[in-house]
């Protein structure tokens, strides 16, 4: 039986081909826009007088007691991938009817203030309301930052022959989130010490990549940066390569995976490559810069792994293992979303 002509889309990001078609049809060039919408473009840059202003918006829609911290860091990470310094934030908070108390609202405000202060960001406004039909608080942030013209890293800057690098380890955010939200379920198959360690990943190393991006950019040789989020590392690599019109080959055994991530993924039947992945930074870099960038990571207290290469224009996206090459997986819905 043929598929319906207008199928319902799954939870998660829009399919890349649909998003690309909509952007091409419904957005127009504007002289002040330096970085505009596009596949693999997670934030915009506009020219204001003699400076550049970077702009990002993202929501937190899943249930978590740490929504304000997630909100600030996921927005700040995408600005950092442009070489920008996050400065000002506005937040829209949609709160559930029948379940919102003054204490809840104050807690959200306090947490937002704490994490913005930690990141050097001014919370400058927004909108807060009690909304009918909301199952839980939904926070939407818009973050603005500044970027020097000579510091700007444009999406799509990866080049054939560049090295693919990953800081820290795979799926830090998703591992912490699953341990915190599904702890009672996981406790049947995962050791309690492993679950505690996994839940603590939200605080150490945390999901911010501001320090990673700044250190790598200061070292030089970086051609593109990307914050892998929904759809995990696999979709992050796809987005980085697609933005450059290139392919990529990723070496499976070179990808750093924490023991906590493996244990939780195995217990839930998940593929680590598709688990929500904020907390690590994906970079492409000139081959000659790899040694310096790895050393920079050591100097700043985070690992930098060489996980593959950017390949030629229009080349396939491959995952290399001992069994040979196969297509890099694509995840229509994030593995965390699938189980939650």
TAQUI-V249500 format. One record per residue. N is the residue number from 1. OMEGA is omega in radians with two decimals (none if undefined). Layout:
BEGIN
n=N omega=OMEGA
n=N omega=OMEGA
END
This chain:
BEGIN
n=1 omega=-3.13
n=2 omega=3.13
n=3 omega=3.11
n=4 omega=-3.05
n=5 omega=-3.11
n=6 omega=-3.01
n=7 omega=3.06
n=8 omega=-3.11
n=9 omega=3.13
n=10 omega=3.05
n=11 omega=3.11
n=12 omega=3.14
n=13 omega=3.00
n=14 omega=3.04
n=15 omega=-3.05
n=16 omega=-3.11
n=17 omega=3.10
n=18 omega=-3.14
n=19 omega=3.13
n=20 omega=-3.14
n=21 omega=-3.13
n=22 omega=3.11
n=23 omega=-3.13
n=24 omega=-3.06
n=25 omega=-2.91
n=26 omega=3.03
n=27 omega=-3.08
n=28 omega=3.09
n=29 omega=3.10
n=30 omega=-2.98
n=31 omega=-3.09
n=32 omega=-3.09
n=33 omega=-3.13
n=34 omega=3.03
n=35 omega=-3.10
n=36 omega=-3.10
n=37 omega=3.11
n=38 omega=3.08
n=39 omega=-3.08
n=40 omega=3.08
n=41 omega=-3.05
n=42 omega=3.11
n=43 omega=-3.11
n=44 omega=3.04
n=45 omega=3.11
n=46 omega=3.14
n=47 omega=3.11
n=48 omega=-3.08
n=49 omega=-3.13
n=50 omega=-3.08
n=51 omega=3.11
n=52 omega=3.13
n=53 omega=3.10
n=54 omega=-3.04
n=55 omega=-3.12
n=56 omega=2.99
n=57 omega=3.13
n=58 omega=3.09
n=59 omega=2.86
n=60 omega=-3.01
n=61 omega=-3.12
n=62 omega=-3.10
n=63 omega=3.07
n=64 omega=3.07
n=65 omega=-3.10
n=66 omega=-3.07
n=67 omega=-3.14
n=68 omega=3.13
n=69 omega=3.08
n=70 omega=-3.05
n=71 omega=-3.11
n=72 omega=-3.03
n=73 omega=-3.13
n=74 omega=3.07
n=75 omega=-3.13
n=76 omega=-3.13
n=77 omega=-3.10
n=78 omega=3.04
n=79 omega=3.12
n=80 omega=3.14
n=81 omega=3.01
n=82 omega=-3.04
n=83 omega=-3.06
n=84 omega=3.03
n=85 omega=-3.14
n=86 omega=-3.04
n=87 omega=-2.97
n=88 omega=-3.09
n=89 omega=2.93
n=90 omega=-3.04
n=91 omega=2.94
n=92 omega=3.13
n=93 omega=3.08
n=94 omega=-2.96
n=95 omega=-3.00
n=96 omega=3.05
n=97 omega=3.09
n=98 omega=-3.11
n=99 omega=-3.08
n=100 omega=3.10
n=101 omega=3.05
n=102 omega=3.12
n=103 omega=3.11
n=104 omega=-3.12
n=105 omega=3.14
n=106 omega=3.12
n=107 omega=3.12
n=108 omega=3.12
n=109 omega=-3.11
n=110 omega=-3.14
n=111 omega=3.09
n=112 omega=3.14
n=113 omega=-3.10
n=114 omega=-3.07
n=115 omega=3.07
n=116 omega=3.11
n=117 omega=3.13
n=118 omega=-3.09
n=119 omega=-3.14
n=120 omega=-3.08
n=121 omega=3.07
n=122 omega=3.04
n=123 omega=-2.91
n=124 omega=3.12
n=125 omega=-3.14
n=126 omega=-3.09
n=127 omega=3.14
n=128 omega=3.11
n=129 omega=2.96
n=130 omega=-2.97
n=131 omega=3.10
n=132 omega=3.06
n=133 omega=3.13
n=134 omega=3.13
n=135 omega=-3.06
n=136 omega=3.09
n=137 omega=3.05
n=138 omega=3.13
n=139 omega=3.09
n=140 omega=-3.12
n=141 omega=2.94
n=142 omega=-3.04
n=143 omega=3.10
n=144 omega=3.13
n=145 omega=-3.14
n=146 omega=3.09
n=147 omega=3.08
n=148 omega=-3.12
n=149 omega=-3.12
n=150 omega=3.13
n=151 omega=-3.05
n=152 omega=3.03
n=153 omega=-3.07
n=154 omega=2.95
n=155 omega=3.14
n=156 omega=-3.10
n=157 omega=-3.14
n=158 omega=-3.08
n=159 omega=3.07
n=160 omega=-3.10
n=161 omega=3.09
n=162 omega=3.02
n=163 omega=2.99
n=164 omega=-3.11
n=165 omega=3.08
n=166 omega=3.09
n=167 omega=3.07
n=168 omega=-3.08
n=169 omega=-3.06
n=170 omega=2.87
n=171 omega=3.13
n=172 omega=-3.09
n=173 omega=-3.10
n=174 omega=3.12
n=175 omega=3.13
n=176 omega=-3.11
n=177 omega=3.14
n=178 omega=3.12
n=179 omega=-3.10
n=180 omega=-3.02
n=181 omega=-3.09
n=182 omega=-3.06
n=183 omega=-3.10
n=184 omega=3.10
n=185 omega=-3.10
n=186 omega=-3.08
n=187 omega=3.11
n=188 omega=-3.03
n=189 omega=-3.08
n=190 omega=-3.13
n=191 omega=-3.08
n=192 omega=3.10
n=193 omega=3.10
n=194 omega=3.12
n=195 omega=3.11
n=196 omega=3.12
n=197 omega=3.12
n=198 omega=-3.14
n=199 omega=-3.12
n=200 omega=-3.14
n=201 omega=3.12
n=202 omega=3.13
n=203 omega=-3.12
n=204 omega=0.25
n=205 omega=-3.07
n=206 omega=-3.07
n=207 omega=3.11
n=208 omega=3.04
n=209 omega=-3.14
n=210 omega=-3.13
n=211 omega=3.11
n=212 omega=-3.08
n=213 omega=-3.11
n=214 omega=-3.12
n=215 omega=-3.12
n=216 omega=-3.14
n=217 omega=3.10
n=218 omega=-3.12
n=219 omega=3.11
n=220 omega=3.13
n=221 omega=-3.13
n=222 omega=3.14
n=223 omega=3.09
n=224 omega=3.08
n=225 omega=3.13
n=226 omega=3.10
n=227 omega=-3.12
n=228 omega=-3.08
n=229 omega=-3.14
n=230 omega=-3.10
n=231 omega=2.99
n=232 omega=-3.11
n=233 omega=-3.10
n=234 omega=-3.13
n=235 omega=3.07
n=236 omega=3.10
n=237 omega=3.10
n=238 omega=-3.10
n=239 omega=3.12
n=240 omega=-3.12
n=241 omega=-3.12
n=242 omega=3.14
n=243 omega=-3.14
n=244 omega=-3.07
n=245 omega=-3.05
n=246 omega=2.96
n=247 omega=3.10
n=248 omega=2.99
n=249 omega=-3.08
n=250 omega=-3.14
n=251 omega=-3.01
n=252 omega=-3.08
n=253 omega=3.14
n=254 omega=-3.09
n=255 omega=3.14
n=256 omega=-3.14
n=257 omega=3.14
n=258 omega=3.09
n=259 omega=3.12
n=260 omega=3.13
n=261 omega=3.14
n=262 omega=-3.10
n=263 omega=-3.11
n=264 omega=3.11
n=265 omega=3.13
n=266 omega=-3.12
n=267 omega=-3.08
n=268 omega=-3.13
n=269 omega=-3.10
n=270 omega=3.03
n=271 omega=-3.12
n=272 omega=-3.12
n=273 omega=-3.11
n=274 omega=-3.12
n=275 omega=3.09
n=276 omega=-2.80
n=277 omega=3.06
n=278 omega=-3.10
n=279 omega=3.02
n=280 omega=-3.09
n=281 omega=3.08
n=282 omega=-3.11
n=283 omega=2.88
n=284 omega=-3.04
n=285 omega=3.04
n=286 omega=-3.09
n=287 omega=-3.10
n=288 omega=-3.11
n=289 omega=-3.00
n=290 omega=-3.12
n=291 omega=3.13
n=292 omega=-3.10
n=293 omega=3.08
n=294 omega=3.12
n=295 omega=3.09
n=296 omega=3.10
n=297 omega=3.11
n=298 omega=-3.12
n=299 omega=-3.08
n=300 omega=3.01
n=301 omega=3.04
n=302 omega=-3.13
n=303 omega=3.00
n=304 omega=-3.12
n=305 omega=3.05
n=306 omega=-2.96
n=307 omega=-3.14
n=308 omega=-3.11
n=309 omega=2.91
n=310 omega=-3.11
n=311 omega=-2.91
n=312 omega=3.12
n=313 omega=3.11
n=314 omega=3.14
n=315 omega=-3.12
n=316 omega=3.06
n=317 omega=-2.96
n=318 omega=2.99
n=319 omega=-3.05
n=320 omega=3.08
n=321 omega=3.11
n=322 omega=3.12
n=323 omega=-3.14
n=324 omega=-3.12
n=325 omega=2.99
n=326 omega=-3.12
n=327 omega=3.05
n=328 omega=-3.09
n=329 omega=3.01
n=330 omega=-3.07
n=331 omega=3.13
n=332 omega=3.09
n=333 omega=3.14
n=334 omega=-3.13
n=335 omega=3.07
n=336 omega=3.11
n=337 omega=-3.09
n=338 omega=-3.10
n=339 omega=-3.12
n=340 omega=none
END
